[in-house]
Amino acid sequence: MSEPVKNNEQRNEGGRSRLSPLRLAPRKYFTVLSAFVILGIFGGYGYYALIGCSTGSCAITSNPYMSMVWGGLIGYLLPDFFVKKAAEEN
């Protein structure tokens, strides 16, 4: 008999709960992380170009480089909700 599901989490056939992040090998995790950072940088520049700051007094959105840095930072932090790096096996 399988173990009971706790905290209203549902499990799929692999035994992983539907709410827990996917575990990836370190190389794949780095690839996903890099893709999120690059998308964040483009998103930051897109935010600067499309929305931006009309007065020039906004610390983040008045400068395209700051918008890109903050977008990249969000892109770096966001993947942890979806994927985790699996422990290396020796």
C-alpha positions as CSV (number, residue, x, y, z in Angstrom):
1,M,0.0,0.0,0.0
2,S,1.3,3.5,-0.8
3,E,2.0,6.1,1.9
4,P,-0.8,8.6,2.6
5,V,-0.6,12.0,0.9
6,K,0.0,14.8,3.4
7,N,-1.0,18.4,3.2
8,N,-3.4,17.9,0.2
9,E,-0.5,17.1,-2.1
10,Q,-1.2,14.7,-5.0
11,R,1.4,12.3,-6.2
12,N,2.1,11.3,-9.7
13,E,3.4,7.9,-10.9
14,G,7.0,8.8,-10.2
15,G,6.3,9.3,-6.5
16,R,7.0,13.1,-6.7
17,S,4.3,15.3,-5.4
18,R,2.7,17.6,-7.9
19,L,3.6,20.7,-5.8
20,S,7.3,20.0,-5.3
21,P,9.9,21.3,-7.8
22,L,11.4,19.1,-10.5
23,R,14.9,17.8,-9.6
24,L,17.5,18.2,-12.5
25,A,21.0,17.1,-12.9
26,P,23.5,19.9,-12.2
27,R,24.3,20.5,-15.9
28,K,20.6,20.7,-16.9
29,Y,19.9,22.9,-13.9
30,F,22.6,25.3,-15.0
31,T,21.1,25.4,-18.5
32,V,17.6,26.2,-17.2
33,L,19.0,28.8,-14.8
34,S,21.0,30.5,-17.6
35,A,17.9,30.5,-19.8
36,F,15.8,32.2,-17.0
37,V,18.6,34.8,-16.4
38,I,18.8,35.6,-20.2
39,L,15.0,35.9,-20.4
40,G,15.0,38.1,-17.3
41,I,17.6,40.4,-18.9
42,F,15.5,40.8,-22.0
43,G,12.4,41.2,-19.9
44,G,14.2,44.0,-17.9
45,Y,15.1,45.8,-21.1
46,G,11.6,45.3,-22.5
47,Y,10.2,46.8,-19.3
48,Y,12.5,49.8,-19.7
49,A,11.7,50.3,-23.4
50,L,7.9,49.8,-23.2
51,I,7.0,51.1,-19.7
52,G,10.1,52.9,-18.4
53,C,10.0,56.1,-16.5
54,S,8.8,59.3,-18.2
55,T,10.3,61.7,-15.6
56,G,13.8,60.1,-15.3
57,S,13.6,60.1,-11.5
58,C,12.9,56.3,-11.2
59,A,16.0,54.6,-9.9
60,I,15.5,51.3,-11.7
61,T,13.5,52.0,-14.8
62,S,15.2,55.3,-15.9
63,N,18.4,53.4,-16.8
64,P,18.3,50.4,-19.2
65,Y,21.3,48.8,-17.5
66,M,19.6,48.8,-14.1
67,S,16.4,47.4,-15.5
68,M,18.5,44.6,-17.1
69,V,20.3,43.9,-13.9
70,W,17.1,43.7,-11.9
71,G,15.5,41.6,-14.6
72,G,18.4,39.2,-14.6
73,L,18.2,39.0,-10.8
74,I,14.6,38.1,-10.9
75,G,15.4,35.5,-13.6
76,Y,18.0,34.0,-11.4
77,L,15.7,33.7,-8.4
78,L,12.5,32.5,-10.2
79,P,13.6,29.0,-11.3
80,D,13.8,27.8,-7.7
81,F,10.0,27.6,-7.7
82,F,10.0,25.1,-10.6
83,V,13.3,23.2,-10.5
84,K,16.0,22.2,-8.0
85,K,19.5,20.9,-8.5
86,A,19.7,17.2,-7.7
87,A,22.5,16.0,-5.5
88,E,25.5,14.8,-7.4
89,E,26.0,11.1,-7.3
90,N,29.6,9.8,-6.9
